[in-house]
Structures are given as C-alpha cells and as structure tokens.
C-alpha cells in the first residue's frame, strides 16, 4: 500500500518545483542577489562621485567604476545560467505532465492546453520571480536608503507601501475569478478548433477577449491608484530635499534615484502577485 502511494506522481506546485530543483534555482537567486546589491548601492556611490568631482576628488568616481563593472559581470553570468536552468526544468516537468495526463486517458485537447499552461508556471520562476526579487530588493533597499537620507520622505514611502498593499488585497478575489474563467476557456481551445464550427470558434475568441479585457481593466485601475501614490511620494521627496533641507546636489540626486527605484518596485511587485495568482490556478487544475 505504501509502495503504491510512493509511486504516485507528486503534484505540480510552485513549492514542489522549487524543492525538486532547489540547488539550481538557489544558484540563480544568489547571482540575482549579488547583481541587485550592486544596483542598490549605485545611486549612493553616484551621489558620492558627483560631490567628489565637484570638489576635484576622484575616489568616488573610481568606486563608481568598480561597482558598475561588478554589476555588468554578475548580470551577464546570471542571464546565461538562468536560461540553461529553466529550459531543463520545463523539459522535465512538461514531459512528466504529458505522461500523467495520458495515463488518465485525458483528451488530447486538454493535454495540449495544459502543456502550454504549465510553461507559464516555469516562466514565472524564470521571468516574473527574478523581476519580483529584484523589485523587492530595490523596494526595501531604497526605503532603507531613503530613511538614511531623509526621515520624513521615509514615512511617506512607507505609507504608500501600506496603501498599495490594501489596494491589491481588496482586488485579489476578483483577480482569481477572472484568471479561472480565462484558463477555463483556454483549456477548451483545441476541442473548439477540432469542431470546425465557425460560430463556436468566433464565440471562443470573443470570450477570450472579454476575460482579458476585464483583467486588463482591473490591472489598469490598480496601476493608476498605485502610480498616483508614487507620484505624490516623489514630489514630496523633491520638495523636502531641495526646499526644506537644501541638501547638496549629490545627496538630492541619490534621494531622487532611490525614490525612482522605490517607484519601480511598487509597480512590479503587485504585477508579480497577479501572475502568482494566475499560475496557482494553473497548478490547481493540472493537479485536479
């Protein structure tokens, strides 16, 4: 009994994919962390270089060159390594999925659709997750740097983070419903094409368009609210840094650069969260 259970295929989930390939994926994350460490300190070093050059000192400039060279080297190596890791993961998980569906005598249309859908889960690890980790490092790192440069701007950015979190917490149930409806329609695609019924095919594409438009409208609304908060934080930082503190040019530049990094992180992380919800729906249906 226990031996039969051990032979049953394990469910395909984000956690399971990571556990099966943890060493390779951790390697990609380690390279990503080093790359983002260089990116995080670049604005601060650039500000030091600007202030130094104004004072005819070259130490900051030399340090900036070293940081940029490190970022270039690590970033190139990571991209070469990532492609090989995730291509291998998809080759294995795709073959496993097809064999599992064939063992259940699933229709060809379902097997084809799910093989395409599972690619999105692997793509999440290869594309969206590294971007999300970059954004997270950028977001939290920039907030720390902003706190170091200007306490008042720090509290404004922290308030913006909490507000964005609330926006997407409220939107999550609807995001899940829309993704489920879209994936339901995609799974029927091959069967609809095989039917050769023109009216059914046209209705299929109209339905796909309707769900995608609904998702886009929701994303656009969330983006608009998020970016409004970002704009307010950036404008406050510019005013406070120049008008109230009268900080040196390099310091103001560093503050504004960290605010832009903060803005990028706040925009990207919610998008990645939406992709996580979508791929969770995919893993849920392939394991069903």
Number of C-alpha atoms within 10 A of each C-alpha: 5 6 7 7 9 9 8 9 11 10 15 19 18 16 10 12 18 14 11 11 13 13 11 17 19 12 15 21 18 13 19 22 17 16 21 22 18 20 20 21 19 21 23 21 21 22 23 23 22 22 19 16 14 12 9 9 13 16 12 18 19 12 16 21 15 12 18 14 13 16 18 13 11 17 17 12 14 18 14 10 14 21 12 11 16 20 13 11 17 19 11 11 17 19 11 15 20 17 13 17 19 13 9 8 10 12 12 14 16 19 21 15 17 23 19 14 21 21 17 20 25 21 16 20 19 19 15 21 19 18 18 20 19 23 23 19 21 25 27 17 19 26 22 15 21 24 17 11 19 18 12 14 24 21 15 17 27 14 14 21 20 10 15 20 15 11 16 18 11 10 14 13 11 13 19 16 15 18 23 19 14 19 20 15 16 20 18 14 18 16 15 19 14 10 10 10 11 11 8 13 17 11 13 18 13 12 16 18 13 14 19 16 12 17 19 12 12 16 17 12 12 19 19 13 13 22 18 12 20 24 14 13 23 22 14 15 23 17 13 17 23 14 10 9 11 12 15 13 16 20 22 21 20 23 28 19 20 27 27 19 22 26 25 18 23 26 19 19 21 21 16 20 16 19 19 18 17 22 24 17 18 23 19 12 15 19 14 6
